[in-house]
Amino acid sequence: MRKIGRTLLIMTIGGLSLLLASRDLWAQWGAIQQGVDAARRAGQGQPSPQSPKAYEGSASMSDTKTGVSTASVTYQNNVRPFSYTIPAGWRLERGNPAGNAERENIIFMKPGTTCGFNISWHQYPPDTNIRKANVEASYKSAMSEKSIGKYLSVKRRDQGGKSGVIGWETIETAEKGSGGFQRIQWNCWDSQNYSYTFMAHSEPKDFNANRAELQRIIDSIRFK
């Protein structure tokens, strides 16, 4: 009787194992099939419905959504003491342009191009003495990377003033930019240990035609 019980138990465990294994195999097959379908769509020139944009905040040549500005707009941030100007022909994609949160991610894009502009910031504890050291080390590193062709331009970019803003600006090359994008980026810190990233970018094919406008957006940023 014990033998029969043990046999039934072994058979039950074996059956469960087989069931779980077959479920795993079907899951693996499903993943493989999704990859095949995605490859087939790519071969037919059809985008995968789950594929994210190549770069967050990028516009598309086929973008037809509304909300494009007809005149340049200057925004004053309500949380942090800076303002910036967005040219006509751009559209807010994400976030509150006046910034109503301690940590905000604001994205604008220019429909009909691959141009975008992103703003983000983060506060570090006031007792961490990393502001000056971070800027100096990052600037030095960027200058080193310029020598190997990652950047077209690297410079210190400080605004000083009441906010005590210090930072550095980089302009990437087409060959060694960030994942197929070229960026004009200003990273800076204020005296309250807030770190900011202001980034204007596009695909290399659109960069030269829009570089002056992207630079104007970066140059429009003013801290009080």
C-alpha positions in Angstrom: 0.0 0.0 0.0 2.9 2.3 0.8 4.5 1.4 -2.5 1.3 2.4 -4.3 1.1 5.7 -2.4 4.8 6.5 -3.2 4.2 5.7 -6.9 1.1 7.9 -7.1 3.0 10.8 -5.4 5.9 10.5 -7.8 3.5 10.4 -10.7 1.7 13.5 -9.4 5.0 15.4 -9.0 6.2 14.3 -12.4 2.9 15.5 -13.9 3.2 18.9 -12.3 6.8 19.2 -13.4 5.8 18.4 -17.0 2.9 21.0 -16.8 5.3 23.7 -15.5 7.9 22.8 -18.1 5.4 23.0 -20.9 4.1 26.4 -19.6 7.7 27.7 -19.6 8.3 26.3 -23.1 5.1 28.1 -24.3 6.2 31.3 -22.7 9.6 31.0 -24.4 7.9 30.3 -27.7 5.6 33.3 -27.2 8.6 35.6 -26.6 10.4 34.1 -29.7 7.2 34.6 -31.8 7.0 38.2 -30.7 10.6 38.7 -31.8 9.9 37.1 -35.1 6.8 39.3 -35.6 8.8 42.4 -34.7 11.5 41.5 -37.2 8.8 40.8 -39.9 7.2 44.2 -39.2 10.6 45.9 -39.4 11.4 44.1 -42.7 8.0 45.4 -44.1 8.7 48.9 -42.9 6.0 48.7 -40.2 7.0 50.0 -36.6 6.4 47.7 -33.7 3.4 49.0 -31.7 5.4 48.5 -28.4 8.6 50.2 -29.6 9.4 53.3 -27.6 10.7 56.5 -29.2 14.4 56.5 -29.9 14.8 59.3 -27.4 12.3 60.7 -25.0 11.1 64.1 -26.0 11.8 63.5 -29.7 9.4 64.6 -32.3 8.5 62.7 -35.5 8.2 63.7 -39.1 4.7 62.3 -39.1 3.7 64.0 -35.9 0.3 65.8 -36.4 -0.9 66.3 -32.8 -2.1 69.8 -31.9 -0.7 72.2 -29.3 2.1 73.8 -31.4 2.9 77.4 -30.2 2.5 80.2 -32.7 4.8 82.6 -30.9 7.8 82.2 -28.6 6.9 81.8 -24.9 9.0 82.6 -21.9 8.3 80.4 -18.8 9.2 81.3 -15.2 9.6 78.3 -13.1 7.5 78.4 -9.9 9.6 75.9 -7.9 13.2 76.9 -8.8 14.5 80.4 -9.7 15.0 80.1 -13.5 13.3 81.0 -16.7 13.6 79.9 -20.3 12.2 80.7 -23.7 10.7 78.2 -26.2 10.5 79.3 -29.8 7.4 79.3 -32.0 6.6 76.0 -33.6 7.3 73.9 -30.5 4.9 71.9 -28.3 4.8 70.9 -24.7 5.0 67.1 -24.5 5.3 66.4 -20.8 5.3 68.1 -17.4 4.3 71.5 -16.2 6.4 74.2 -18.0 6.2 76.3 -14.8 7.3 73.3 -12.7 5.0 72.7 -9.8 6.9 69.8 -8.2 10.2 69.5 -6.4 11.3 66.9 -9.0 10.0 67.7 -12.5 10.7 66.3 -15.9 9.6 68.9 -18.6 9.8 68.0 -22.3 9.2 70.1 -25.4 9.4 69.0 -29.0 9.4 70.5 -32.4 6.9 68.5 -34.7 8.2 67.9 -38.2 11.7 67.4 -36.9 13.5 65.1 -34.4 14.2 68.1 -32.1 13.5 68.1 -28.4 14.2 70.0 -25.2 14.3 68.5 -21.8 14.6 70.0 -18.3 15.1 68.0 -15.1 16.5 68.8 -11.6 17.2 67.0 -8.4 18.1 68.3 -4.9 21.0 66.8 -2.9 21.3 67.1 0.9 22.6 70.6 1.9 25.4 69.1 4.0 27.0 67.3 1.1 29.9 69.3 -0.2 29.8 67.9 -3.8 28.7 70.9 -5.9 32.1 72.4 -6.8 33.9 69.0 -6.9 31.2 67.5 -9.2 31.4 70.4 -11.7 35.1 70.5 -11.8 35.5 66.7 -12.2 32.7 66.5 -14.8 34.2 69.4 -16.8 37.6 67.8 -16.7 36.2 64.4 -17.9 34.3 66.1 -20.7 37.4 67.9 -21.9 39.2 64.5 -22.0 36.3 63.0 -24.0 36.5 65.9 -26.4 40.0 64.7 -27.3 38.6 61.4 -28.5 35.9 62.9 -30.6 32.8 62.7 -28.4 32.3 66.5 -28.2 32.4 69.3 -30.7 32.6 71.8 -27.8 33.2 71.8 -24.0 33.1 74.9 -21.8 32.5 76.0 -18.3 29.2 77.8 -18.1 28.6 79.6 -14.8 25.9 82.3 -14.1 26.8 83.1 -10.6 24.4 85.7 -9.2 22.1 85.2 -6.2 21.6 81.5 -7.1 25.4 80.9 -7.4 25.0 78.7 -10.5 28.1 76.9 -11.7 28.2 74.3 -14.5 29.5 73.1 -17.8 28.1 72.9 -21.4 28.8 70.2 -24.0 27.9 69.8 -27.6 28.2 66.2 -29.0 29.4 65.0 -32.3 27.3 63.1 -34.7 29.7 60.1 -34.7 30.0 59.6 -30.9 26.8 61.2 -29.6 24.2 59.6 -27.3 22.5 56.7 -29.1 22.2 58.3 -32.5 21.4 61.8 -31.1 23.4 65.0 -30.8 22.9 67.1 -27.7 23.6 70.5 -26.5 23.6 70.1 -22.8 24.1 72.4 -19.8 24.6 70.7 -16.5 24.7 73.0 -13.5 24.3 73.4 -9.7 22.9 76.2 -7.6 24.0 77.2 -4.1 21.2 75.2 -2.5 22.6 71.9 -3.9 20.1 71.5 -6.7 21.5 69.8 -9.8 20.0 70.7 -13.2 20.1 69.2 -16.6 19.0 71.3 -19.6 19.2 69.4 -22.9 18.4 70.4 -26.4 18.8 67.6 -29.0 18.0 66.1 -32.3 19.1 63.3 -34.6 22.3 64.1 -36.5 20.3 64.5 -39.8 18.4 67.5 -38.2 21.2 68.9 -36.0 23.0 71.3 -38.3 19.8 72.8 -39.6 18.4 73.3 -36.1 21.6 73.8 -34.1 21.3 77.6 -33.8 17.7 77.3 -32.5 18.7 74.6 -30.1 21.5 76.8 -28.8 19.2 79.8 -28.4 17.0 77.7 -26.1 19.9 76.8 -23.9 21.2 80.4 -24.0 17.7 81.7 -23.0 17.9 80.0 -19.5 18.3 82.6 -16.8 18.7 82.1 -13.0 17.7 84.9 -10.6 
